[in-house]
Amino acid sequence: MSETSFGTTVSSGHRHDQGTSTGTDQARQKANEAVESAKDKAAEAQEQLKRKASEATEAAKQKATEAAETAKQSGRKYAHEKKARLADEIGVFSGAIRKASSKLHDEEHDSIASYVDAAAEQLDHLRESLQSKDVGDLLADVQDFTRRRPEVVYGGLFVVGLAAMRFLKASKPSESRQTRQADLSQDRNRPPEAFGHDPTAGTTRPPVGYRNQGTLNPEGSPKS
């Protein structure tokens, strides 16, 4: 009976150990599943953050590209307006130089006038290029020409400066003559007193209330 009881006791203890081991395994499995689930959620959240960051970066790049293109278009428009204005100013300056050249030809300074004519012609070509070419192409052409022929550029500037001075000097005398003629016309209409001259100077004025009685006859009575 005791053996039976002992056997029963042993069997019951064995079953208890098996139940405890099974519960521990289940708890461990649930813990592992929870860890794996947390890892999966963390990886998914990280992937979402990466995706959102990439989308934000692409949106920022797109906006930056659009802003740069807008600025480029505005810059092109501004450069085009300045180019047109510069072409007009060059045309005016070329006309002034041609007037100076005509003055030089009239004074028989043909050698200098030929250089001035050449400078004016170059200015006309530059004006036409400004009107027909893009700003970038013009800048490249000017830099290339200045690098290849610096003596022409600086020599042309010197000749243009001389022509401009000649033109300014030629225009001053006519203005001075007009000013002097206007002054003389005003002087003729001014009274002598305005020049410091009194036509009555050196004469004695009669006192106030004096009446001319004429010349006395020998008897002392005035002549009628």
PyRosetta script that sets phi, psi and omega in degrees:
from pyrosetta import init, pose_from_sequence

init()
pose = pose_from_sequence("MSETSFGTTVSSGHRHDQGTSTGTDQARQKANEAVESAKDKAAEAQEQLKRKASEATEAAKQKATEAAETAKQSGRKYAHEKKARLADEIGVFSGAIRKASSKLHDEEHDSIASYVDAAAEQLDHLRESLQSKDVGDLLADVQDFTRRRPEVVYGGLFVVGLAAMRFLKASKPSESRQTRQADLSQDRNRPPEAFGHDPTAGTTRPPVGYRNQGTLNPEGSPKS")
pose.set_psi(1, -38.0)
pose.set_omega(1, 178.1)
pose.set_phi(2, -68.0)
pose.set_psi(2, -36.2)
pose.set_omega(2, 179.1)
pose.set_phi(3, -64.9)
pose.set_psi(3, -41.0)
pose.set_omega(3, 179.0)
pose.set_phi(4, -63.2)
pose.set_psi(4, -42.5)
pose.set_omega(4, 178.8)
pose.set_phi(5, -64.3)
pose.set_psi(5, -40.3)
pose.set_omega(5, 179.5)
pose.set_phi(6, -64.8)
pose.set_psi(6, -42.9)
pose.set_omega(6, 178.2)
pose.set_phi(7, -63.8)
pose.set_psi(7, -38.1)
pose.set_omega(7, 178.1)
pose.set_phi(8, -65.3)
pose.set_psi(8, -39.4)
pose.set_omega(8, 179.8)
pose.set_phi(9, -65.0)
pose.set_psi(9, -40.8)
pose.set_omega(9, 179.7)
pose.set_phi(10, -65.9)
pose.set_psi(10, -42.8)
pose.set_omega(10, -179.5)
pose.set_phi(11, -64.1)
pose.set_psi(11, -41.0)
pose.set_omega(11, 179.4)
pose.set_phi(12, -64.7)
pose.set_psi(12, -38.8)
pose.set_omega(12, 178.7)
pose.set_phi(13, -67.1)
pose.set_psi(13, -36.2)
pose.set_omega(13, 179.4)
pose.set_phi(14, -66.3)
pose.set_psi(14, -42.2)
pose.set_omega(14, 179.2)
pose.set_phi(15, -64.7)
pose.set_psi(15, -36.2)
pose.set_omega(15, 179.5)
pose.set_phi(16, -65.4)
pose.set_psi(16, -41.0)
pose.set_omega(16, 178.0)
pose.set_phi(17, -64.3)
pose.set_psi(17, -40.0)
pose.set_omega(17, 179.3)
pose.set_phi(18, -65.3)
pose.set_psi(18, -39.5)
pose.set_omega(18, 178.9)
pose.set_phi(19, -65.4)
pose.set_psi(19, -39.7)
pose.set_omega(19, 178.8)
pose.set_phi(20, -65.7)
pose.set_psi(20, -41.8)
pose.set_omega(20, 179.5)
pose.set_phi(21, -64.7)
pose.set_psi(21, -39.9)
pose.set_omega(21, 179.6)
pose.set_phi(22, -65.9)
pose.set_psi(22, -41.5)
pose.set_omega(22, 178.4)
pose.set_phi(23, -63.8)
pose.set_psi(23, -38.1)
pose.set_omega(23, 179.0)
pose.set_phi(24, -66.8)
pose.set_psi(24, -41.5)
pose.set_omega(24, 178.8)
pose.set_phi(25, -63.3)
pose.set_psi(25, -40.5)
pose.set_omega(25, 179.4)
pose.set_phi(26, -64.9)
pose.set_psi(26, -41.6)
pose.set_omega(26, 178.5)
pose.set_phi(27, -63.8)
pose.set_psi(27, -41.7)
pose.set_omega(27, 178.9)
pose.set_phi(28, -63.8)
pose.set_psi(28, -40.0)
pose.set_omega(28, 179.7)
pose.set_phi(29, -64.9)
pose.set_psi(29, -42.4)
pose.set_omega(29, 178.2)
pose.set_phi(30, -63.8)
pose.set_psi(30, -38.8)
pose.set_omega(30, 178.5)
pose.set_phi(31, -64.3)
pose.set_psi(31, -42.3)
pose.set_omega(31, 178.5)
pose.set_phi(32, -63.6)
pose.set_psi(32, -40.5)
pose.set_omega(32, 178.3)
pose.set_phi(33, -63.6)
pose.set_psi(33, -39.9)
pose.set_omega(33, 178.5)
pose.set_phi(34, -64.2)
pose.set_psi(34, -41.1)
pose.set_omega(34, 178.8)
pose.set_phi(35, -64.0)
pose.set_psi(35, -44.1)
pose.set_omega(35, 179.7)
pose.set_phi(36, -64.3)
pose.set_psi(36, -40.3)
pose.set_omega(36, 178.2)
pose.set_phi(37, -63.5)
pose.set_psi(37, -40.8)
pose.set_omega(37, 178.2)
pose.set_phi(38, -64.5)
pose.set_psi(38, -40.3)
pose.set_omega(38, 178.1)
pose.set_phi(39, -62.8)
pose.set_psi(39, -43.1)
pose.set_omega(39, -180.0)
pose.set_phi(40, -63.0)
pose.set_psi(40, -43.0)
pose.set_omega(40, 179.1)
pose.set_phi(41, -65.0)
pose.set_psi(41, -39.6)
pose.set_omega(41, 178.7)
pose.set_phi(42, -65.1)
pose.set_psi(42, -41.8)
pose.set_omega(42, 178.5)
pose.set_phi(43, -65.0)
pose.set_psi(43, -39.4)
pose.set_omega(43, 178.5)
pose.set_phi(44, -65.7)
pose.set_psi(44, -42.0)
pose.set_omega(44, 178.3)
pose.set_phi(45, -64.2)
pose.set_psi(45, -40.7)
pose.set_omega(45, 178.3)
pose.set_phi(46, -64.2)
pose.set_psi(46, -38.3)
pose.set_omega(46, 178.8)
pose.set_phi(47, -66.5)
pose.set_psi(47, -39.2)
pose.set_omega(47, 176.9)
pose.set_phi(48, -64.3)
pose.set_psi(48, -40.9)
pose.set_omega(48, 177.7)
pose.set_phi(49, -62.6)
pose.set_psi(49, -42.8)
pose.set_omega(49, 178.1)
pose.set_phi(50, -62.1)
pose.set_psi(50, -42.3)
pose.set_omega(50, -179.1)
pose.set_phi(51, -64.8)
pose.set_psi(51, -43.1)
pose.set_omega(51, 178.5)
pose.set_phi(52, -66.0)
pose.set_psi(52, -39.6)
pose.set_omega(52, 177.9)
pose.set_phi(53, -63.9)
pose.set_psi(53, -40.3)
pose.set_omega(53, 178.4)
pose.set_phi(54, -65.1)
pose.set_psi(54, -40.8)
pose.set_omega(54, 178.2)
pose.set_phi(55, -64.6)
pose.set_psi(55, -41.0)
pose.set_omega(55, 178.3)
pose.set_phi(56, -64.5)
pose.set_psi(56, -39.4)
pose.set_omega(56, 178.7)
pose.set_phi(57, -64.4)
pose.set_psi(57, -43.1)
pose.set_omega(57, 179.0)
pose.set_phi(58, -64.8)
pose.set_psi(58, -39.4)
pose.set_omega(58, 177.9)
pose.set_phi(59, -64.5)
pose.set_psi(59, -40.8)
pose.set_omega(59, 178.3)
pose.set_phi(60, -64.6)
pose.set_psi(60, -41.2)
pose.set_omega(60, 177.6)
pose.set_phi(61, -62.5)
pose.set_psi(61, -41.7)
pose.set_omega(61, -179.9)
pose.set_phi(62, -63.3)
pose.set_psi(62, -43.9)
pose.set_omega(62, 178.6)
pose.set_phi(63, -65.1)
pose.set_psi(63, -40.1)
pose.set_omega(63, 178.3)
pose.set_phi(64, -63.9)
pose.set_psi(64, -40.3)
pose.set_omega(64, 178.1)
pose.set_phi(65, -64.3)
pose.set_psi(65, -42.9)
pose.set_omega(65, 178.3)
pose.set_phi(66, -64.1)
pose.set_psi(66, -41.0)
pose.set_omega(66, 178.6)
pose.set_phi(67, -64.5)
pose.set_psi(67, -41.6)
pose.set_omega(67, 178.7)
pose.set_phi(68, -64.3)
pose.set_psi(68, -39.6)
pose.set_omega(68, 179.1)
pose.set_phi(69, -66.9)
pose.set_psi(69, -39.6)
pose.set_omega(69, 177.0)
pose.set_phi(70, -63.2)
pose.set_psi(70, -44.4)
pose.set_omega(70, 178.3)
pose.set_phi(71, -63.3)
pose.set_psi(71, -38.0)
pose.set_omega(71, 179.0)
pose.set_phi(72, -64.9)
pose.set_psi(72, -42.4)
pose.set_omega(72, 178.6)
pose.set_phi(73, -64.4)
pose.set_psi(73, -41.5)
pose.set_omega(73, 177.7)
pose.set_phi(74, -63.8)
pose.set_psi(74, -41.3)
pose.set_omega(74, 178.2)
pose.set_phi(75, -63.9)
pose.set_psi(75, -39.2)
pose.set_omega(75, 178.1)
pose.set_phi(76, -65.1)
pose.set_psi(76, -41.2)
pose.set_omega(76, 179.0)
pose.set_phi(77, -63.9)
pose.set_psi(77, -44.0)
pose.set_omega(77, 179.2)
pose.set_phi(78, -64.3)
pose.set_psi(78, -43.1)
pose.set_omega(78, 179.3)
pose.set_phi(79, -64.0)
pose.set_psi(79, -37.7)
pose.set_omega(79, 178.6)
pose.set_phi(80, -64.9)
pose.set_psi(80, -42.0)
pose.set_omega(80, 178.5)
pose.set_phi(81, -64.3)
pose.set_psi(81, -43.8)
pose.set_omega(81, 178.8)
pose.set_phi(82, -64.8)
pose.set_psi(82, -36.5)
pose.set_omega(82, 179.7)
pose.set_phi(83, -64.4)
pose.set_psi(83, -43.5)
pose.set_omega(83, 179.0)
pose.set_phi(84, -64.7)
pose.set_psi(84, -40.7)
pose.set_omega(84, 178.9)
pose.set_phi(85, -66.0)
pose.set_psi(85, -40.7)
pose.set_omega(85, 178.5)
pose.set_phi(86, -63.9)
pose.set_psi(86, -38.5)
pose.set_omega(86, 178.3)
pose.set_phi(87, -62.2)
pose.set_psi(87, -40.5)
pose.set_omega(87, 177.6)
pose.set_phi(88, -64.5)
pose.set_psi(88, -42.9)
pose.set_omega(88, 179.8)
pose.set_phi(89, -65.0)
pose.set_psi(89, -38.4)
pose.set_omega(89, 177.6)
pose.set_phi(90, -64.8)
pose.set_psi(90, -38.3)
pose.set_omega(90, 177.0)
pose.set_phi(91, -62.1)
pose.set_psi(91, -41.4)
pose.set_omega(91, 177.7)
pose.set_phi(92, -64.4)
pose.set_psi(92, -44.0)
pose.set_omega(92, -179.6)
pose.set_phi(93, -65.9)
pose.set_psi(93, -37.9)
pose.set_omega(93, 177.3)
pose.set_phi(94, -62.8)
pose.set_psi(94, -40.4)
pose.set_omega(94, 177.1)
pose.set_phi(95, -63.3)
pose.set_psi(95, -39.1)
pose.set_omega(95, 177.9)
pose.set_phi(96, -65.3)
pose.set_psi(96, -38.6)
pose.set_omega(96, 178.7)
pose.set_phi(97, -66.6)
pose.set_psi(97, -38.1)
pose.set_omega(97, 178.4)
pose.set_phi(98, -65.8)
pose.set_psi(98, -34.4)
pose.set_omega(98, 174.7)
pose.set_phi(99, -64.8)
pose.set_psi(99, -40.9)
pose.set_omega(99, 176.6)
pose.set_phi(100, -63.7)
pose.set_psi(100, -38.9)
pose.set_omega(100, 177.6)
pose.set_phi(101, -63.2)
pose.set_psi(101, -40.9)
pose.set_omega(101, 177.5)
pose.set_phi(102, -61.8)
pose.set_psi(102, -38.6)
pose.set_omega(102, 177.4)
pose.set_phi(103, -64.6)
pose.set_psi(103, -40.1)
pose.set_omega(103, 178.5)
pose.set_phi(104, -65.8)
pose.set_psi(104, -39.5)
pose.set_omega(104, 177.2)
pose.set_phi(105, -63.9)
pose.set_psi(105, -39.4)
pose.set_omega(105, 178.6)
pose.set_phi(106, -63.5)
pose.set_psi(106, -33.3)
pose.set_omega(106, 179.0)
pose.set_phi(107, -89.2)
pose.set_psi(107, 8.7)
pose.set_omega(107, 176.4)
pose.set_phi(108, 64.1)
pose.set_psi(108, 34.3)
pose.set_omega(108, 171.6)
pose.set_phi(109, -101.6)
pose.set_psi(109, 63.1)
pose.set_omega(109, -172.7)
pose.set_phi(110, -67.2)
pose.set_psi(110, -32.2)
pose.set_omega(110, -178.0)
pose.set_phi(111, -65.3)
pose.set_psi(111, -43.3)
pose.set_omega(111, 177.7)
pose.set_phi(112, -71.5)
pose.set_psi(112, -38.8)
pose.set_omega(112, -178.6)
pose.set_phi(113, -62.2)
pose.set_psi(113, -31.7)
pose.set_omega(113, 179.5)
pose.set_phi(114, -65.4)
pose.set_psi(114, -39.9)
pose.set_omega(114, 176.4)
pose.set_phi(115, -65.1)
pose.set_psi(115, -39.6)
pose.set_omega(115, 179.4)
pose.set_phi(116, -65.0)
pose.set_psi(116, -41.0)
pose.set_omega(116, 177.1)
pose.set_phi(117, -61.6)
pose.set_psi(117, -40.9)
pose.set_omega(117, 179.1)
pose.set_phi(118, -64.6)
pose.set_psi(118, -40.6)
pose.set_omega(118, 178.0)
pose.set_phi(119, -64.0)
pose.set_psi(119, -41.7)
pose.set_omega(119, 178.1)
pose.set_phi(120, -63.8)
pose.set_psi(120, -37.6)
pose.set_omega(120, 178.5)
pose.set_phi(121, -65.9)
pose.set_psi(121, -40.5)
pose.set_omega(121, 176.8)
pose.set_phi(122, -63.5)
pose.set_psi(122, -38.3)
pose.set_omega(122, 177.4)
pose.set_phi(123, -64.2)
pose.set_psi(123, -38.0)
pose.set_omega(123, 177.3)
pose.set_phi(124, -64.6)
pose.set_psi(124, -40.6)
pose.set_omega(124, 176.7)
pose.set_phi(125, -62.9)
pose.set_psi(125, -41.5)
pose.set_omega(125, 179.0)
pose.set_phi(126, -63.4)
pose.set_psi(126, -40.2)
pose.set_omega(126, 178.6)
pose.set_phi(127, -63.0)
pose.set_psi(127, -42.1)
pose.set_omega(127, 178.4)
pose.set_phi(128, -65.1)
pose.set_psi(128, -37.6)
pose.set_omega(128, 178.0)
pose.set_phi(129, -66.3)
pose.set_psi(129, -40.0)
pose.set_omega(129, 177.7)
pose.set_phi(130, -60.7)
pose.set_psi(130, -36.4)
pose.set_omega(130, -177.8)
pose.set_phi(131, -77.5)
pose.set_psi(131, -23.3)
pose.set_omega(131, -173.0)
pose.set_phi(132, -108.5)
pose.set_psi(132, -23.6)
pose.set_omega(132, -173.9)
pose.set_phi(133, -105.3)
pose.set_psi(133, 164.2)
pose.set_omega(133, 176.4)
pose.set_phi(134, -79.3)
pose.set_psi(134, 160.6)
pose.set_omega(134, -176.6)
pose.set_phi(135, -63.8)
pose.set_psi(135, -42.6)
pose.set_omega(135, -179.8)
pose.set_phi(136, -62.6)
pose.set_psi(136, -42.3)
pose.set_omega(136, 177.9)
pose.set_phi(137, -64.9)
pose.set_psi(137, -39.1)
pose.set_omega(137, 179.2)
pose.set_phi(138, -64.0)
pose.set_psi(138, -44.4)
pose.set_omega(138, -179.8)
pose.set_phi(139, -62.7)
pose.set_psi(139, -41.0)
pose.set_omega(139, 178.1)
pose.set_phi(140, -64.7)
pose.set_psi(140, -41.2)
pose.set_omega(140, 179.0)
pose.set_phi(141, -63.8)
pose.set_psi(141, -43.5)
pose.set_omega(141, -179.2)
pose.set_phi(142, -65.1)
pose.set_psi(142, -44.1)
pose.set_omega(142, 179.4)
pose.set_phi(143, -63.4)
pose.set_psi(143, -41.5)
pose.set_omega(143, -180.0)
pose.set_phi(144, -66.2)
pose.set_psi(144, -43.3)
pose.set_omega(144, -179.5)
pose.set_phi(145, -67.6)
pose.set_psi(145, -40.2)
pose.set_omega(145, 178.4)
pose.set_phi(146, -64.4)
pose.set_psi(146, -36.3)
pose.set_omega(146, 179.5)
pose.set_phi(147, -71.2)
pose.set_psi(147, -35.3)
pose.set_omega(147, -178.3)
pose.set_phi(148, -83.0)
pose.set_psi(148, -38.9)
pose.set_omega(148, -175.9)
pose.set_phi(149, -130.7)
pose.set_psi(149, 68.4)
pose.set_omega(149, -179.0)
pose.set_phi(150, -66.8)
pose.set_psi(150, -29.9)
pose.set_omega(150, -177.9)
pose.set_phi(151, -67.5)
pose.set_psi(151, -32.3)
pose.set_omega(151, 178.6)
pose.set_phi(152, -69.5)
pose.set_psi(152, -41.1)
pose.set_omega(152, -178.2)
pose.set_phi(153, -64.7)
pose.set_psi(153, -53.7)
pose.set_omega(153, -176.7)
pose.set_phi(154, -71.7)
pose.set_psi(154, -34.8)
pose.set_omega(154, 175.7)
pose.set_phi(155, -65.2)
pose.set_psi(155, -39.9)
pose.set_omega(155, 177.1)
pose.set_phi(156, -64.4)
pose.set_psi(156, -38.9)
pose.set_omega(156, 176.6)
pose.set_phi(157, -63.1)
pose.set_psi(157, -38.7)
pose.set_omega(157, 179.4)
pose.set_phi(158, -65.3)
pose.set_psi(158, -44.8)
pose.set_omega(158, -180.0)
pose.set_phi(159, -64.9)
pose.set_psi(159, -40.7)
pose.set_omega(159, 178.2)
pose.set_phi(160, -62.5)
pose.set_psi(160, -39.3)
pose.set_omega(160, 177.0)
pose.set_phi(161, -63.1)
pose.set_psi(161, -42.5)
pose.set_omega(161, 177.3)
pose.set_phi(162, -62.9)
pose.set_psi(162, -42.3)
pose.set_omega(162, -179.8)
pose.set_phi(163, -64.5)
pose.set_psi(163, -39.3)
pose.set_omega(163, 179.1)
pose.set_phi(164, -65.0)
pose.set_psi(164, -41.7)
pose.set_omega(164, 177.5)
pose.set_phi(165, -63.6)
pose.set_psi(165, -40.4)
pose.set_omega(165, 179.5)
pose.set_phi(166, -63.1)
pose.set_psi(166, -41.9)
pose.set_omega(166, -179.2)
pose.set_phi(167, -66.5)
pose.set_psi(167, -40.7)
pose.set_omega(167, 179.2)
pose.set_phi(168, -65.9)
pose.set_psi(168, -41.8)
pose.set_omega(168, 178.5)
pose.set_phi(169, -65.5)
pose.set_psi(169, -36.6)
pose.set_omega(169, -179.2)
pose.set_phi(170, -69.5)
pose.set_psi(170, -26.8)
pose.set_omega(170, -178.4)
pose.set_phi(171, -85.7)
pose.set_psi(171, -16.3)
pose.set_omega(171, -177.4)
pose.set_phi(172, -72.1)
pose.set_psi(172, -43.9)
pose.set_omega(172, -176.8)
pose.set_phi(173, -59.3)
pose.set_psi(173, -39.4)
pose.set_omega(173, -179.9)
pose.set_phi(174, -63.1)
pose.set_psi(174, -38.2)
pose.set_omega(174, 177.0)
pose.set_phi(175, -66.2)
pose.set_psi(175, -39.0)
pose.set_omega(175, 179.8)
pose.set_phi(176, -66.5)
pose.set_psi(176, -40.0)
pose.set_omega(176, 178.9)
pose.set_phi(177, -63.6)
pose.set_psi(177, -41.5)
pose.set_omega(177, 178.0)
pose.set_phi(178, -63.2)
pose.set_psi(178, -38.3)
pose.set_omega(178, 179.4)
pose.set_phi(179, -66.6)
pose.set_psi(179, -43.3)
pose.set_omega(179, 179.9)
pose.set_phi(180, -65.4)
pose.set_psi(180, -40.0)
pose.set_omega(180, 179.0)
pose.set_phi(181, -64.1)
pose.set_psi(181, -38.8)
pose.set_omega(181, 177.8)
pose.set_phi(182, -65.6)
pose.set_psi(182, -39.2)
pose.set_omega(182, 178.9)
pose.set_phi(183, -65.2)
pose.set_psi(183, -42.4)
pose.set_omega(183, 179.5)
pose.set_phi(184, -64.8)
pose.set_psi(184, -38.2)
pose.set_omega(184, 178.5)
pose.set_phi(185, -63.7)
pose.set_psi(185, -37.7)
pose.set_omega(185, 177.4)
pose.set_phi(186, -70.6)
pose.set_psi(186, -36.4)
pose.set_omega(186, -179.4)
pose.set_phi(187, -64.9)
pose.set_psi(187, -35.7)
pose.set_omega(187, -179.2)
pose.set_phi(188, -66.5)
pose.set_psi(188, -26.8)
pose.set_omega(188, -179.1)
pose.set_phi(189, -91.3)
pose.set_psi(189, -1.2)
pose.set_omega(189, -179.4)
pose.set_phi(190, -91.3)
pose.set_psi(190, 146.3)
pose.set_omega(190, 178.3)
pose.set_phi(191, -70.2)
pose.set_psi(191, 159.7)
pose.set_omega(191, -178.9)
pose.set_phi(192, -60.4)
pose.set_psi(192, -30.7)
pose.set_omega(192, -178.4)
pose.set_phi(193, -61.5)
pose.set_psi(193, -24.7)
pose.set_omega(193, -179.4)
pose.set_phi(194, -68.1)
pose.set_psi(194, -20.8)
pose.set_omega(194, 178.8)
pose.set_phi(195, -97.9)
pose.set_psi(195, 8.4)
pose.set_omega(195, -179.8)
pose.set_phi(196, 85.7)
pose.set_psi(196, 15.4)
pose.set_omega(196, -178.6)
pose.set_phi(197, -114.8)
pose.set_psi(197, 127.6)
pose.set_omega(197, 179.0)
pose.set_phi(198, -110.9)
pose.set_psi(198, 113.2)
pose.set_omega(198, -177.8)
pose.set_phi(199, -64.9)
pose.set_psi(199, -18.1)
pose.set_omega(199, 179.6)
pose.set_phi(200, -93.5)
pose.set_psi(200, 5.0)
pose.set_omega(200, -179.3)
pose.set_phi(201, -66.2)
pose.set_psi(201, 141.3)
pose.set_omega(201, 178.6)
pose.set_phi(202, 90.8)
pose.set_psi(202, -4.7)
pose.set_omega(202, 178.3)
pose.set_phi(203, -109.2)
pose.set_psi(203, 153.6)
pose.set_omega(203, -179.2)
pose.set_phi(204, -101.6)
pose.set_psi(204, 123.2)
pose.set_omega(204, 179.5)
pose.set_phi(205, -83.5)
pose.set_psi(205, 139.5)
pose.set_omega(205, 177.9)
pose.set_phi(206, -67.5)
pose.set_psi(206, 151.2)
pose.set_omega(206, 179.5)
pose.set_phi(207, -66.1)
pose.set_psi(207, 162.1)
pose.set_omega(207, -179.7)
pose.set_phi(208, -66.7)
pose.set_psi(208, 133.7)
pose.set_omega(208, 179.7)
pose.set_phi(209, 88.9)
pose.set_psi(209, -1.3)
pose.set_omega(209, -179.8)
pose.set_phi(210, -74.6)
pose.set_psi(210, 134.6)
pose.set_omega(210, 176.7)
pose.set_phi(211, -118.1)
pose.set_psi(211, 131.4)
pose.set_omega(211, 179.5)
pose.set_phi(212, -73.8)
pose.set_psi(212, 116.6)
pose.set_omega(212, -178.0)
pose.set_phi(213, -92.3)
pose.set_psi(213, -0.5)
pose.set_omega(213, -179.8)
pose.set_phi(214, 83.2)
pose.set_psi(214, -167.4)
pose.set_omega(214, -177.3)
pose.set_phi(215, -93.9)
pose.set_psi(215, 134.6)
pose.set_omega(215, 179.7)
pose.set_phi(216, -77.9)
pose.set_psi(216, 141.7)
pose.set_omega(216, 174.2)
pose.set_phi(217, -83.8)
pose.set_psi(217, 174.7)
pose.set_omega(217, -177.6)
pose.set_phi(218, -58.7)
pose.set_psi(218, -27.6)
pose.set_omega(218, 179.8)
pose.set_phi(219, -78.6)
pose.set_psi(219, -6.7)
pose.set_omega(219, 178.4)
pose.set_phi(220, 94.9)
pose.set_psi(220, -1.4)
pose.set_omega(220, 178.1)
pose.set_phi(221, -97.5)
pose.set_psi(221, 146.6)
pose.set_omega(221, -178.1)
pose.set_phi(222, -68.8)
pose.set_psi(222, 146.8)
pose.set_omega(222, 176.7)
pose.set_phi(223, -75.7)
pose.set_psi(223, 146.3)
pose.set_omega(223, 179.2)
pose.set_phi(224, -82.3)
pose.dump_pdb("model.pdb")
